[in-house]
Amino acid sequence: MSLQSHIVELERRHEALEKEITQEQLHRSMDEQKIHELKRKKLLIKDEISKLKQTETLH
């Protein structure tokens, strides 16, 4: 997998997590723990995307 395609895949996963968080927040019985975990995963992916983009610009 090329670096660019890896970044695209991570961006897709990041967007999917954003949608999942939004959906979870709309439920009456929203699970704060689940939302927290989803946000944590989203942030980790965002950090990885940033690192990869920085690596990409160095090459």
Secondary structure, DSSP 4 states (H G I P E B T S, - for coil): --HHHHHHHHHHHHHHHHHHHHHHHHSTT--HHHHHHHHHHHHHHHHHHHHHHHHHHH-
